[in-house]
Amino acid sequence: MSETPVQQSLRLPNDSAILVLGIFSIFFCCFFGIPGLASGIAALVLANKARNEYKLTPAAYDPESYSQVNTGRICAIVGVVLSCLVLIYYAASVFMALSDPKFFQYLQQLQK
């Protein structure tokens, strides 16, 4: 009886890293937005490379791995958007504080 070898489908490169970075981008968006933005952009760059590689030969790769890359990509997009919103909020808060004359009076009182 002859056994036919089962062809092992490959995992996409960095599929787990893409998912972890995408989740981190959502989690870290609360810390002034910068760590979330950095990890989200890194996840998006890696996800685009992995998706391009998958498009060349889809039969060679595990569909679960491609699903993991897409999930990480979606998490990264959400994390980047949330991080941008947090950065805009902090920038608006600083601008509003600096444009209020009472803020400068308060600073002068603190110096005395």
matplotlib code that plots the C-alpha trace (Angstrom):
import matplotlib.pyplot as plt

x = [0.0, 1.5, 1.0, 0.7, 2.4, 0.1, 1.3, 1.8, 0.5, 2.8, 2.0, 2.3, 5.4, 4.8, 1.1, 1.2, 3.3, 0.7, -2.1, -0.2, 0.8, -2.8, -4.1, -1.4, -2.3, -5.8, -4.6, -1.8, -4.0, -4.8, -1.2, -1.1, -1.7, 1.9, 2.6, -0.7, 0.1, 3.6, 2.4, -0.6, 1.6, 4.1, 1.2, -0.2, 3.2, 3.7, 0.1, 0.4, 3.6, 2.0, -1.2, 0.9, 2.7, -0.5, -2.0, 1.0, 0.3, -2.8, -2.8, 0.6, -0.6, -2.8, -6.2, -6.1, -2.9, -4.4, -7.4, -5.0, -3.3, -6.6, -7.7, -4.5, -4.8, -8.4, -7.2, -4.3, -6.7, -8.9, -5.9, -4.5, -7.8, -8.3, -4.7, -5.2, -8.4, -6.5, -3.7, -6.2, -8.0, -4.7, -3.6, -7.0, -6.8, -3.3, -4.4, -7.6, -5.5, -2.9, -5.5, -7.4, -6.1, -7.1, -4.5, -1.7, -3.1, -3.1, 0.5, 1.5, -0.2, 1.7, 5.0, 4.4]
y = [0.0, 3.3, 6.4, 9.7, 12.5, 15.2, 18.5, 20.8, 24.3, 27.1, 29.8, 33.4, 35.2, 37.1, 36.1, 35.9, 39.1, 41.0, 39.9, 40.8, 44.2, 44.9, 44.0, 46.1, 49.1, 49.1, 48.6, 51.2, 53.9, 55.2, 56.0, 59.4, 57.6, 57.3, 53.7, 52.6, 54.5, 52.9, 49.3, 49.8, 51.1, 48.3, 45.8, 47.3, 47.2, 43.6, 42.7, 44.3, 42.3, 39.0, 39.7, 40.4, 37.2, 35.3, 36.8, 35.4, 31.7, 31.3, 27.5, 27.3, 29.0, 28.0, 29.8, 30.1, 32.0, 34.4, 34.8, 35.7, 38.3, 39.9, 39.9, 41.6, 44.1, 45.0, 45.4, 47.6, 49.9, 50.3, 51.0, 53.6, 55.4, 55.4, 56.6, 59.4, 60.4, 60.4, 62.5, 65.0, 65.2, 65.8, 68.4, 70.2, 70.1, 71.7, 74.3, 75.2, 75.5, 77.7, 80.0, 80.6, 83.8, 82.4, 79.6, 82.2, 83.9, 80.6, 79.9, 83.3, 82.6, 79.3, 81.0, 83.4]
z = [0.0, -1.1, 1.1, -0.7, 1.2, 2.5, 1.3, 4.2, 3.5, 4.5, 7.0, 5.8, 7.2, 10.4, 10.6, 14.4, 14.7, 12.6, 14.8, 18.0, 16.7, 15.5, 19.0, 20.6, 18.4, 19.9, 23.4, 23.2, 21.6, 25.1, 25.9, 24.1, 20.7, 19.7, 20.7, 19.1, 16.0, 15.7, 16.3, 13.9, 11.1, 11.6, 11.5, 8.3, 6.5, 7.5, 6.5, 3.1, 2.4, 3.5, 1.5, -1.6, -1.1, -0.7, -3.9, -5.9, -4.8, -2.7, -2.9, -1.2, 2.0, 4.9, 4.7, 8.5, 8.3, 5.7, 8.0, 10.9, 8.7, 7.8, 11.4, 12.4, 9.5, 10.6, 14.2, 13.0, 11.0, 14.1, 16.3, 13.8, 13.6, 17.4, 17.9, 15.4, 17.2, 20.6, 19.1, 17.7, 21.1, 22.9, 20.4, 20.6, 24.4, 24.4, 21.8, 23.8, 27.0, 25.4, 23.8, 27.1, 28.8, 32.2, 31.7, 31.6, 34.6, 36.4, 35.4, 36.8, 40.1, 40.3, 39.8, 42.7]

ax = plt.figure().add_subplot(projection="3d")
ax.plot(x, y, z, "-o")
ax.set_aspect("equal")
plt.show()
